[in-house]
Amino acid sequence: MITHLAYVPIFTCAVFLVGDCDHIEAMDAIYALEGKKTRCELTDGPLGSVRSVGGDVFCYIKDLEAGSVMFHELTHVACSIMEIHGIPLCTETEEVMAYLVGWLKINVMDPIYEKREALLS
């Protein structure tokens, strides 16, 4: 199992990603997060799922080997962050969405793959 926690400063929220495990293990990792005992019910999606709880966003990806799945789920993370902050998805907010997805790629996706590569070598 690989975990990663990133704080999104502009949106004052956290994104916690858990991968290479099943959804039960992911919920257990979220529950133990920083001793806060955060409860987050994740569905057993075929590839992963995203939930927002208390202004933070939790993402589970069953198999981190599939980069397209991670990018797909991180797009859902970006949509969840925008929804939490009342930012509608429309032409006027397209730049916000593009910036947020890029930020998530650099601060969540890239570190996850670095951790995964280190574990596999």
Summary of the structure (lengths in Angstrom):
residues: 121
radius of gyration: 13.7
end to end distance: 15.3
largest distance: 44.3
contacts: 361
relative contact order: 0.18
helix: 50%
strand: 21%
